[in-house]
Amino acid sequence: MRLEYFQLIDRIVDLDLAQQTICAEARVPSTSTIFEGHFPGYPLMPGVLLIEAMAQTSGWLVIAVTKFSRMPFFAALKEAKLRSFVHPGQSLSLSAKLLHEGSGYAVTKAEIRCDGKLACNAEITFRLVEFPNPEFRASMEKMAAILEFPVGALAHG
Amino acid sequence: MPSTFEIVANIISETCDIPRDTIKPESHAINDLGIDSLDFLDIAFAIDKAFGIKMPLEQWTQEVNDGKATTDQYFQLNNLCTRIDELVAAKGA
């Protein structure tokens, strides 16, 4: 994770287009200015960032399912549950499943596990739009490479 | 078996907390019921699931934006239900 760049997942470890699922991993940094305020003397990964991490994981799944033709933008969150504290330095397993790909929108179910234990889960809705400009799309392709997004899987999915 | 309109009206009522008896076949989802685009995503999800279809919202929006169609054609409920019935029929064909 690079919290200061809003990069909340480190690597995509599995993408299954047939099952419409994705798995990713991330490690919460040991230090960050965020922890100075959240909270002094008791640093915790903010729940809103865990939700963003689930959204980013889901977003890469949607990008894969739509074969990089649409950019998913976070639109709605339902049934979000923050079940346990996540501390600096912990490793997270993130996963998401596509519930529905509609026309111009998609809905996923996502969760994060920490040491095998469910830390949070939610249902997330995205608006799907064409990439607003080539620069943005290029930056997403660059990020996909950093995250080891399996571009080859799209050709066979 | 409930009609398409009954199913759609119930979805709208439950999703947007609109009293069921105010939802009529001639109601316009946007102009009369005040449903915004984000709420309509929830409605679309529920309709897609209920009927096993994929409403072509992107195409409809494009047609409206291009002036080739009016919002009435897609978002007045009796017209929306006709579109849904057409999509269901096409799926079964």
Chai-1 contact restraints between the chains, C-beta under 6 A:
chainA,res_idxA,chainB,res_idxB,connection_type,confidence,min_distance_angstrom,max_distance_angstrom,comment,restraint_id
A,H100,B,F45,contact,1.0,0.0,6.0,A-B,restraint_1
A,G102,B,A44,contact,1.0,0.0,6.0,A-B,restraint_2
A,G102,B,D48,contact,1.0,0.0,6.0,A-B,restraint_3
A,S103,B,K54,contact,1.0,0.0,6.0,A-B,restraint_4
A,S103,B,P56,contact,1.0,0.0,6.0,A-B,restraint_5
A,S103,B,L57,contact,1.0,0.0,6.0,A-B,restraint_6
A,S103,B,E58,contact,1.0,0.0,6.0,A-B,restraint_7
A,G104,B,L57,contact,1.0,0.0,6.0,A-B,restraint_8
A,G104,B,E58,contact,1.0,0.0,6.0,A-B,restraint_9
A,Y105,B,L41,contact,1.0,0.0,6.0,A-B,restraint_10
A,V107,B,F45,contact,1.0,0.0,6.0,A-B,restraint_11
A,T125,B,L41,contact,1.0,0.0,6.0,A-B,restraint_12
